[in-house]
Amino acid sequence: MEFKNLVLKVENGIALLTINRPDKLNALNIETIEELSHCLHGINHHADIKALIITGAGEKAFVAGADISEFADFGMDQGRKLSADGHVKLFDRIEAMSKPVIAAINGFALGGGLELAMAAHIRIASDNAKLGLPEVSLGVIPGYGGTQRLPQLVGKGRAAEMIFTAQMIAAADAEKFGLVNKVVSQADLLNVCIELAGKIAKNSPAAIKHAIVSLNAGFKDGVNGYHVEIDEFGKCFLSEDFKEGTTAFMEKRKPSFTGK
Ligand code: COA
């Protein structure tokens, strides 16, 4: 796959997707959102890819937000459409990926950048990372899921403080609040994410897919997550991975999963 604003590398079943607009601090313009959407669709259907890491190019920014220059003169309907399209094409798509998505936050994660990281299943940050939702300082609110996913991760009070003050928080505070799982040095960031992805990749891709559906269900309005868990648990019994995993355990050998 060839992209203008993305670089995709796949090694040992782990995809590393780099958002590559460093001179704009990797800000998400429409073109980049379209490319990401397309790329994620491809990765989701690629049987050999077991986990995905998303990061930003350069040492300064993960993603410094949606591209402000593109919406500065928008009216209400265009603003609404910008948000709705973003949800469907990118942010909901990341959350619903059937492979685990790890955000490797290598610097500023602001606005749409933090929203992208929050749509991922796991976040690891470098110690120079700064995270925030500065939208109200521009006269808008977070429109790519920030008002929903931030309170899920840090609680309503802390989310309200971050959104209303528009201030960035340091990586160490993000870890303390549960916004990121771990903070490491920038030099170690990708290796730590690759190591984590490697641990995931040893397990059954089929089971992980069902686990993602079940995890996400708990955060959906009108959906009973326990009922979804029962259904997804049941579906696991149809998979070759289940047969392989249980057989390998009884034969005292390592399983060899196909994801089927
Ligand atoms: N949209 C569009 N362009 C952006 C951008 C964004 N969200 N964030 C950064 N850029 C561009 C800058 O305009 C600048 O481009 P230029 O060199 O052509 O002028 C380039 O990226 C570098 O940014 P700059 O502001 O010069 O870097 P800095 O180190 O002084 O400041 C930030 C870094 C992150 C504090 C600052 O860029 C910033 O506040 N960005 C906007 C963050 C934001 O509000 N995001 C939410 C959007 S809804």
Residues whose N, C-alpha, C, O or C-beta is under 5 A from the ligand:
A	BS01	COA	D23 K24 L25 A27 A64 G65 A66 D67 I68 S69 F108 L110 G111 G112 P134 E135
